[in-house]
């Protein structure tokens, strides 16, 4: 649910204090647990370490990110991959294609000599 326009965007006060009066180049990674705070235009260029529940993931804020939340760029769940018989077959085909490409490249180099 969106926040009302009357209230304005939510930005954590502690986070604003950490970047207040500083230049993005001078500061290193600013660690934060405030995943719910929105990215303000003043934050552009800063490097934030957003906590995902286990570790801090570095997020470099750009102009395109303004209006989004910090938590959107620090995923909390790790995608392993879909498995099964079909995936194994696809993986073997990819490996075979790489081997064949490497062999043909090697043969082409030897043919030039």
C-alpha positions as CSV (number, residue, x, y, z in Angstrom):
1,X,0.0,0.0,0.0
2,X,1.4,3.4,-1.0
3,X,2.2,6.1,1.6
4,X,-0.1,9.2,1.4
5,X,1.2,12.2,-0.5
6,X,0.4,14.4,2.5
7,X,2.9,12.5,4.7
8,X,5.6,12.4,2.0
9,X,8.3,9.7,1.5
10,X,9.7,7.8,4.5
11,X,13.4,8.2,4.9
12,X,15.0,7.0,8.1
13,X,16.3,10.0,10.2
14,X,19.5,8.2,11.3
15,X,20.3,7.5,7.6
16,X,19.9,11.1,6.7
17,X,22.2,12.1,9.6
18,X,24.9,9.7,8.3
19,X,25.0,11.4,4.9
20,X,24.4,14.9,6.0
21,X,27.1,17.3,4.9
22,X,29.3,14.6,3.4
23,X,30.4,14.0,-0.1
24,X,29.8,10.6,-1.8
25,X,33.5,10.2,-2.7
26,X,34.8,10.7,0.8
27,X,32.6,8.3,2.6
28,X,33.0,4.6,2.3
29,X,30.2,2.1,2.7
30,X,27.4,3.4,5.0
31,X,25.9,0.4,6.8
32,X,22.2,0.4,7.4
33,X,19.4,-1.8,8.5
34,X,16.7,0.6,7.3
35,X,15.5,-1.4,4.3
36,X,12.1,0.3,4.3
37,X,13.4,3.8,3.8
38,X,13.0,5.3,0.3
39,X,15.9,6.6,-1.7
40,X,16.0,10.4,-1.7
41,X,17.8,12.5,-4.3
42,X,20.4,13.5,-1.6
43,X,21.5,9.9,-1.5
44,X,22.6,9.7,-5.1
45,X,26.3,8.6,-5.4
46,X,26.5,7.2,-1.9
47,X,27.4,3.5,-1.3
48,X,25.1,1.8,1.2
49,X,25.6,-1.5,2.9
50,X,22.0,-2.7,3.1
51,X,21.4,-5.6,5.6
52,X,19.6,-8.6,4.1
53,X,19.3,-10.5,7.4
54,X,22.7,-12.2,7.2
55,X,25.1,-9.7,5.7
56,X,25.4,-6.2,4.3
57,X,25.1,-6.0,0.6
58,X,26.7,-3.0,-1.1
59,X,24.3,-0.8,-3.1
60,X,25.6,2.1,-5.1
61,X,22.7,4.6,-5.5
62,X,22.0,6.1,-8.9
63,X,19.5,8.5,-10.2
64,X,17.2,5.8,-11.5
65,X,16.8,4.4,-8.0
66,X,15.2,7.6,-6.5
67,X,11.8,6.8,-5.1
68,X,12.5,3.1,-4.6
69,X,13.2,1.4,-1.3
70,X,16.7,0.3,-0.2
71,X,15.5,-3.2,0.5
72,X,14.6,-3.7,-3.2
73,X,18.3,-3.8,-4.1
74,X,19.3,-6.2,-1.3
75,X,17.6,-9.6,-1.8
76,X,16.9,-11.7,1.3
77,X,16.5,-15.0,-0.5
78,X,19.1,-16.8,-2.6
79,X,17.9,-18.4,-5.8
80,X,19.7,-21.7,-6.3
81,X,18.1,-22.9,-9.6
82,X,15.4,-25.1,-10.9
83,X,16.5,-28.6,-11.1
84,X,15.3,-31.9,-12.5
85,X,16.1,-34.1,-15.5
86,X,15.6,-31.4,-18.1
87,X,18.0,-29.0,-16.4
88,X,20.7,-31.7,-16.3
89,X,20.3,-32.4,-20.0
90,X,20.5,-28.7,-20.8
91,X,23.7,-28.4,-18.7
92,X,25.4,-31.3,-20.4
93,X,24.5,-29.8,-23.8
94,X,26.0,-26.5,-22.8
95,X,29.2,-28.1,-21.6
96,X,29.5,-30.2,-24.8
97,X,29.1,-27.0,-26.9
98,X,31.8,-25.3,-24.9
99,X,34.2,-28.2,-25.3
100,X,33.5,-28.4,-29.1
101,X,34.0,-24.6,-29.5
102,X,37.3,-24.8,-27.6
103,X,38.5,-27.7,-29.7
104,X,37.7,-26.0,-32.9
105,X,39.4,-22.8,-31.8
106,X,42.5,-24.8,-30.9
107,X,42.5,-26.6,-34.2
108,X,42.2,-23.3,-36.1
109,X,45.2,-21.9,-34.2
110,X,47.2,-25.0,-35.0
111,X,46.2,-24.9,-38.6
112,X,47.6,-21.3,-39.0
113,X,51.0,-22.4,-37.7
